[in-house]
Amino acid sequence: MERRDWLLNNRPVVYVRGLSYALYLCQQPFLDDRVHRYWTSFPLNVSLAVSAALAMHYLVERPMLALGKRLSSGRLNGSADEEKDRGGADVLGAEVFEGGGVEAL
């Protein structure tokens, strides 16, 4: 790893980068300064936002990414090669030709 890439590629930063989208989606109820409730006061609001982001990341985002990978590789209901052998489209809805070309249906 190069010296200039060290900061952005160390483990804590990479972990936070992975949670950033879930944190973006979950932060609004807890970090809204217009709402004066106990869950919007510091430091409870930050810990609740991070907890909700962790839950969303591990319970929703990661399983959906894994499902997408399984669907795209054809491991959900048989392989893509079996589907091609039956004369159908692959699992992404694209016809796979013998020469390696793909045409969207």
N, C-alpha and C positions, 0 to 999 in steps of 0.2 A: 504494500500500500504506500502510495506516495505521501510525502509530508503534507502537501496541500489538501489531500483528501482525508486526512486523519480525522478531522473534526466532524465531518459529515458522515463518516462511515464507522464511527465507534458504536458499540452495542446500544447504549442508552438512546442515542440520537436516532439510530435505525428503528428502535422499538417505538419511540414517540412518533416517528414518521409513519409507521404502520397504523397507529391509533388516530392520526390526525383527522381523517375523514369522519370517523365515528364521533370524535370529539366535536368536530364542526357541526354534525347533525344533532348532537345531544345537548349542547351547551345553552341553548336559548332559554329554556325554562329556569335555569339556575343562575344565569348571569345577566338577567334582565333587571336593570336598575330602576325601571319604572314600576315594578311590582315590589311591594314591601311586605314580604313574607319571611318567615324564619329560614326557608331554604334558599333565599337569595342573599343571605348575609355571609360575609367572609368569615371564616375559612370553610364553613359548611358548604357553600355553593360550589367552590372549586372541587372539594372532595366528592360531592354528589355528581358533578358534571363528569369528572374522571371515572367514577364508578359506573355511571350510565354508559359512557363511551367504551369502557372495558367489557361490560355486559353485551353491548351491541356488537362489538368487534368479535368476541368469542362465540356468541350465541346466534348471530345473524350473518355477519359479513364473512367470516372464515368458512362456515358451512356452505354458504352460497357460492363462494369462490371455488370450493372443492367440488360442488355439484356442477358448476360450469366446466371445470376441467374434465370431470367424468363424462359429461355430455359431449364435449368437443373431442374427446379421445374415443368415444364409443363404448365405454365400459359400463354404461348404465343398463342397457338392454341388449347385450350382445356387442360384438365389435363392429367397427365401421366396415371392415372387410366382409363380414357376413352380410351386412346390408347391401354392399355393392354386389356381392355374388347373387343376391336375390333379384338384382336388377333395379333396385330402388335408389333413393338418394341417401347420402350419408346423414348423420344425426344433426348436422347443421343446416340441412336443407339445400345442399349443393350436390350436383351430380359430379362424381369423380370419374375421370376418364383414364384409360389404361396408360396413356402417355404422361400422366401426372397432372394434367390440366384440370381445372375446376371451373364449372360454370354454375352460377347461382340460378336457382329455380324460381 
